[in-house]
Amino acid sequence: MRILITNDDGINAPGLQVLEEIATAIAGPEGEVWTVAPAFEQSGVGHCISYTRPMMIAKLGPRRYAAEGSPADCVLAAIFDVLEGARPDLVLSGVNRGNNAAENVLYSGTIGGAMEGALQGIPAIALSQFMGRETGELDDPFESARAHGEGVVRALLERGIWTDDDYRIFYNVNFPPCGAAATRPLRVAPQGFRRDSGFSVEGQISPVGRRYLWLKGGPQHTPTAPGSDAAVNLEGHISVTPLRADLTAHDLLRDLEARLA
């Protein structure tokens, strides 16, 4: 199996090293793991692509590259340049430092990398490690993802639902904010929503008198609806959420058509 890995925390992020371990185990001794990751952190860029500017790419070692672009850029660079047409069998994105549950899904570059893989017709999975007080006390805050990541990816490859329609299914996996031993079994969960916990901005004056705005995120341990992704993560479960890039509100189409007829 040929596996492409990327992330949004950057080529030197510790979570990428965890993902390399997971991918190497999945690929097996006869497989290949290719890394094409952002040269610098790209958190929060979503599915952004560098459409209006070129990007530099550098080979750092065997099958290991850094690109000055977003995670989606890295997937495109891998497929159409680095691999020279030898398409990967699987795209893995992560392991993100911090959860990509609830509304974070819409902002996440980790999700954006997996989404681009799916749009290119390749099975793709995004993996993220929820952080919290308990993970902060661990020697390895990625302990849950490191211990359980291979098993989750294998389960999805062997028993997951993979479609070949235009907007293919890809998967969002979040590991709970606890140690490996305390991690509870995976739960299939819909995307949740943290009420009163969205992004905002805060103004500050720099030492030279200029005014700047800093983006602020909301509390990450705010409960979402029971059974949704962040809720089951906070209960200690691994969440698995099937996603599509199609943003159409299909449940409203007939009603809206009737109203506007």
N, C-alpha and C positions, 0 to 999 in steps of 0.2 A: 504493500500500500504506500502511495506517495501522499504525504500530508504537508499542507502549508499552514504555518502558524504566524499569527500577527497579534498586535495588541494596540492599546492607545496610551499606555503608560510609558512607552519608549523602549528602545532596544536593550537598555541596561536595567530594566525593571525586574525586581525579584519574582514577580508573578509570571513573567515570561519564562524564567528558568523552570518554574513549576510546570508550566505548560509543555516545555520541551521534554520533561520527564514523562508526562502523560502521553504525549505524541510518540515518543520513542518506544514506549511500551506497546502502544496500539499498532504502530507500524511493523514492529517485529524486526528480527535480525536481517531479513531480506528487504525491508522497506526503506523508505527515504523520508526524512524530515527536513523541510526547507523553511527557513526563517526569513521573512521580509517584514520588518517592523519599523515604525517611525524613528528617525534619528533623535527626535525630541518629543517630550510628552505632548499628546494630542487629546487629552481628556476633554469631553464635552463637545467634540466636533461633530457628533452624530454621523450621518452618512455623507458628510462633505467630501467633495472631490476637488482637486486643484485644477479646475477647468481653465483658469485664466493665466496660469503661470507654469513654467516647467519646474521639474523637481530633480534634484541631484540624487543619485543612488550610488552607494559604495559597497563593495564586497569586503566584509570583515573577516571572513574565514570560509571554510568549505560549507556550502549550502546556507550561508548566513549573510544577510544584507541589511543595510539601513538606508531608508529613503526619507528625504525631506518632504514628507507629505502625511496625509491622514491615513488611518487604517484602510479605508476603502481604496485610496491611492496605492497602498502597499499590495493589496490583493490584485489590483489591475497590473501593477508593475511585475508581480510574480508571474501571473498567467501569460502576459503578452511579451515579457522581456526576459526575465530571469530564467524561467523554465523553457523558454523558446518553443512554446507550443505543446510541451509535455504537461498536460493539465493535471492538477492534483486530484486525488480521489476524495479528499476531505479538506475542509478549511476549519481550523480551530482558532478562536480569537480570545485572548485573555492571558493568564488569569488576572482579571482586573482587581486592583486594590480598592475595595469598596463595592457595595452592591450595585447592580443594575436591575433592580426590581422597580415596580410601580412606574411613576412618571419618569424615572431616570432612564428607562428604556428609550425614550424619545430623544434624549440628549447624548446618549452614550456612543463614543467612538468604537468601543468594543463591539456593541451591537452593529454599528455601521460596517465593520469589517466582515462580520458574519453575513450581514444582509447582502453585501456585494458578492460574496461567494455564492449565495443562493440565486442572485440575479444572473450570475454567470452559469447557472445550471449545475452547481457543485454542492453536495451535502455540506452543511455548515452548522457549527455549534459555537455559541458564545458562552464563556465561563467567567464567573465573578465570585470573589470572596467577600461576603458581608463582614464588615469590621465592627467591633464594639469593645466594651470593657473587658470581656473575657479573652478575646483575641489579643488585646493589648498586653495581657499578662503572660502570653505564651512566648516561648523562645522563637517559634515559627508561627506568625500570624496566619499563614496560609496552610496550616496543618490540616484543616478539614478538606480543602481542595486537593492537597497533595495526597492524602490518604484515600479519598473517595473518587477523585476525578476520573481515573482510568475506568473504574467500574461503571460510572454513569455514562461515559462516552461509549463504552462497549454495549451497554444496555440499549442506548439509543440507536446505535448502528445495527444491532441484531434484531431489536423488537420495536423500534420507533416507526412512526409513519413518515415516509418520504414520498413526496409527490413529484410529478414531472410536468405540472402545469406551468403557465407563464410566471406566476408569482409563487415560487416553490416554498414549501414549509422549511423553516430553519428553527433552531432551538436556542432558548435562553435558559442557562443553568446558573443558579445562585446557591452558593454554599453558606450555611448558617454562621452567625457570629459566635462560634464556640469551637472547642477542640475536637479532634478527630473522634475520640472515644464518646463524647457527648452528642455527636451528630446522629440525628434520627433518620430513618429511611426517607427516600425521595418521595415527594408528592407532586403530582401533576396539578398545576395551579394557574389560574388566569392572571393576567396583569392587573395589579391593584392600583390604588390611587391614595396618596397621602394628602388628606385634607389640611388646608392651612399650613402647608409645609413646602411651598414651591420656591423657586428662585426669586431673588430680588436684587437691588443694587444699593450700595452705600457710598456716598461721596466722601472724599478725603482731599485735603490740601497738601501738596508736596512741599518739601523744604524750599523749593524755588518759587512757591506761590501759585503754581498751576493746580487746577482742580481735576481730579480723576475719579472715575467710578470703578468700584470693585463689585464683582458679582458675588452674591451670598447665597449659599444653599440652605435649605431648611433642615430641621432635625430628621435624621435618618431612621430613628427607632419609633417613629409615629406609627401606630397600628393602621393597617389597611383592612378592607372588608375581610371577614372570616373566610379562610380557605384560599385567599389570593396570595400572590407570591411573597411579598414582604411579611405578611402575617404568618405564613407557615415557616419562613426563615427565622422569625423571632421566636417561634416555638421549637426551634432546633432542627427543622427538616431541611433537606435539600429541595429546592423548587425547580421544576422543569416546566417551561412554558413554550408551547408551539407558537411561532410567529409567522406572519406574512408581511411582505412589503406593501400589499394592497391596502390603502387607507379608506377605501369606499365603505360608507355606512350602508351595507347591503340590506339591513333590516328596515331601512327607511325609504328605499327606492320606490316601491309601489305606492305607498302613502303619499310621498312627495309628488309623484307623477299625477296621481288623482287630484291633489290639491292645485296643481299648476295647469291642469288640462283646460 
